């Protein structure tokens, strides 16, 4: 997601060269008098809205089609990495059933993670498009490495790095976010550089103030997926070590974690701008996938216990009209206000319900029930049809509909699509149709702009349809959610329009967001004389380019039969406990 994932914090773009101020999260400092709770001292801080990722000048340069190494060489290089990792994990072969065995895990996959031929499509045009996306990734990565190595993100106009306060002193967000993308694209020199940096320079002993949500989805998620793809113990150990540092955020009267944590001291508090010191649904509801895998790898049940406790509380409290408001008090366990959104502040909570069910090999019936009950309430209260026939998700403010849909909410087309098979059988086609309609609406938000890129939010009132009516909503910060839904809908339907829509996005990114030294978001999608925001977001490498690459690949590259994607597009494997247990029994019998 968007997310995909998928959170909040819609920020205003800023001027080029304004330094770290462009990240609104840097202003969300811990109030001095707050202690363990949210402070009133931050009341003066105003955010226009919330968004899960930040904003973004320069003229787009010529489109460059890079050749790169021959795929065969890359495959050979990757196979060497895989054989080396097998040696590293071979010591687990005879381990007891409480110890995670990478070799057992690989045997329980239905398909090789990278497919038969690295997902290479047979169709020459599709393969050419896939190679173009790969070149974009290499271009984005090379410029990050040249100008911002070790920093969190690249500022492509000023050719320097951005650190920010979102990750609490952690560095290298673009590196950790890119590990799996580089690996699946066969950019092995680049992947090995990233791995070496993680080994030698990723310092988890920071003492800064971090977003629990962002550290979890980007760092923990990125390290977990890198481990599952490669078997490199380094990534597993770092993920578990970092996971431990997040646990004190759950030390609240209800067990609902606060949104900000000092990774060194373990103290935590709520965002200063959040209503009455509340926690945000999309933040505390977007931990389940990663934390279950932390338990899987560490054999420590505490991670799963923490996220199951969140679910228990949410099941217990009353939901207005069956809906989940965005703000919850971690002290009282009550909703703080009745604002409901499938976009920022709410989005990835719903995504993680259906994905928790899928990741459990369809054994987590509680997650399944919560998801479909929530979806019914969403359909009854939020899903709307415009006069022009577009289906969209409105926001709900205590019973009053706000006919606005955020770019972040566009992940929901893919979410509803992947859940279509597992609801009531008679509703399967209904859900597929709804998923297609929402994805179509989000595509319209792109086609109705001069740049063919979508705005941060678009409205359906006062005669407007799928267009931003406010200047503050016109920016595009390299977000992935629309492309994410294209990828899922392609895999579910194989309707060629989704690949065509994805290619339109590639052409728009190349024309309007590619600058001399990387990719940058733009401030106004409705003018072709673009103004750039000077930020190459880490999620552009982790999500936007990965989803495009998968869109133009065969379905067996990270097959949905074996993998779910966290809200930062990091692939996590489906946990087949029955297979792992059968495997352990067979090994024990053989040894006897």
Helices and strands as residue ranges (DSSP letters): G 19-22, G 24-27, G 40-42, H 71-89, G 90-92, H 102-107, H 124-148, E 153-155, E 160-162, H 173-184, H 188-201, E 209-211, H 212-214, I 215-220, H 221-230, H 233-246, G 247-250, E 260-262, E 268-269, G 275-277, E 278-280, H 281-284, H 288-298, H 302-316, G 320-322, E 327-329, E 335-337, E 339-340, H 347-359, H 365-381, E 383-385, E 391-393, E 395-397, E 400-402, E 404-406, G 407-411, H 412-418, G 420-422, G 425-427, H 428-447, E 457-459, G 471-473, H 481-493, H 496-508, I 509-513, E 514-515, E 518-519, H 538-539, I 540-544, H 545-551, E 563-565, E 571-573, H 577-591
